[in-house]
């Protein structure tokens, strides 16, 4: 009995131990199973949240991208002038309509007149009627146009949204075509409206899915199954019109089902399975984190250079501003000088390589604590702080300019390029990155005005200057409208006979509030404000009307390089000549070298049109820039003016006479008559005549005077003869 009792006790102990082990293993398996299930669910939810964030971010990015495209094309001085002049439809078709055929950012372009009709309407490169537009947009165009014309709309809050179309869903944006600068005469209610639309085709959706790693992404208009994830697409009135849907991947659940059978096989491998589950969970979590990190990196970095983009730059700047430090953050904006000619000469592939090399050079040359970003195009930003530059924060700008000095070697092409830098330093109370960016932009504008390779730091006076320039621009706009611009004349004298053979017309403006304003100032303001066409043609018209009084006397008029970009320039010159009855052969258009450098193809087209009208073309200020014998041959000028610096150099430089004589000999070899300007003494007049100059101009003969004064002094006999 005692043995049996002891045996039963042992059996009970063994049974209890087994039950304990089994219950412990079962409990452990249950706890582990629930833990794995919870991990899988969390992983699924994280993946769903990532996909939803990526999808909504992609839709927002599409809207911002189209909004930026609409803004760049609608807030455009040339577009505003062209759409309000002759040939508006042709201009709009060439610049906007034709590009819809294969342009990645939009496939539909409309220009809507104030009466609601279409000036142009193009869809995928094909012109469509107003009725086609209405059918395509399902009557939504009116709402879009009305939103673009509403009061208070600015370049920063354009009307961009989604609409339902006959082909599905499209992203649409609209803005009134207007000057880039504020214009008091502009009425948005009567303005033409530029509308861009991009159909959300399957290829667009597929590109979003690939870019943001969203498998199975589809655009659907009908409600999907409850198990399908979705992001709603609403139109400009807030109504749901479609959804972006995608199936949940459930990476955590898939991992859980793969490892669960192993737990049921044997309790002996429980610890091994737990380790495998932990490893699997870690892998899933890491994959999700890496996916999120990749998507975040793409959203805040430039695809071409790998640098921070504008969004990433502003975020980094906000971070720098939020840190309490004795050394305030600084922002430097770099704009490359001469990048466009590189693109024009060697194409965009070389231009992209150059942008990449500039980015690499900046990163390698600047202090490691500096953050480099590409804001877009050929514009970069550098964020720094004073500890990296203990003496002078502006020296970082010197680092930036110095980094660009060595030439770039791109596939054997040696390219030299410079830059202009605008800098702004955060002051007490400045915690807004946008404000710091605005200040750096103002400084950059001033640097560009001062010439190439210049760095300028922001000063409060720049804000004041911007305000004064805006006031001067408005006064000039008012002055042009009220015909306050007048013309004075300076005679052109034959070097041998001293007879007056022509005159040069010069613009003058006396502001009612400022008094006389230098032409160097108001002409530059007109060029920046988009007023140069109005100013230039007003001067040309006045000069020709006065020149009619002087039979046989030539009239020379200066033309800004920006005027040559106007496709109607030659036609308007011909119209002015025809209305006045002025002989075109007596008119000479004077241009400087900058007109040839900025856009040689446009200059050639303009010159050909002027020559067809029998108008002569003269190269002004030769000798102060880079024009060469090749330039003179290529553009075929009728005459040339040597810069007054060569005349002054006759007595200031031992080689001055030789330089002038060589310049004149070059012109004579090309059979170009030469005019020397800036003649103030008889000694200068004799010297330039002996060097071979044909005509003289300067204060020796007359300062610029009114038409009546020059008539009384030189042309009274012409009036008697004509009478």
Buried (B, 14 or more C-beta within 10 A) or exposed (E): EEEEEEEEEEEEEEEEEEEEEEEEBEEBBEEBBEBBBEBBBBBBEBBBEBBBBBBBBBBEBBBEBBBBBBBEBBBBBBBBBBBEBEBBBEBBBBBBBBBBEEBEBBBBBBBBBBEEEBBBBBBEBEBBEBEBBBEBBEEBBEBBBEBBBEEEBEBEEBBBBBBBBEEBBBBBBBBBBBBBBEBEEBEBEEBBBBBBBBBBBEEBBEBBBEBBBBEEBBBBEEEBEEEBBBBEBEBBEEEEBBBBBBBBBBBBBBBBEEBBEBBEEEBEEBEEBBEBBBEBBEEBBEBBEEBBEEBBEBBBBBEEBEBBBBBBBBBBBBEBBEEEEEBBBBBBBBBBBBBBBBBEEBEEEBBBBBBBBBBBBBBEBBEEEBBBBBBEEBBBBBBBBBEBBEEEBBBBBEBBBEBBEEEBEBEEBEBEBBBBBBBBBBEEEBEEBEBBBBBBBBBBBBBBEEEEBBBBBBBEEBEEBEEEBBEBBBBBBBBBEEEBBBBBBBBBBBBEEEEBBBBBBBBBBEBEEEEEBEBEBBBBBBBBBBBBBBBBBBBBBBBBBBBEBBEEBBBBBBBBBBBBBBBBBBBBBBEBBEEBEBBBEBBBBBBBBBBBBBBBEBBBBBBEBBBEBEBBBBBBBBBBBEBEEEBBEEBEBBBBBBBBBBBBBBEEBEEBBEBBBEBBEBBBEEEBBBBBBBBBEEEBBEBBBEBBBBBBBBEBBBEBBBBEBBBEEBBEEBEEEEE
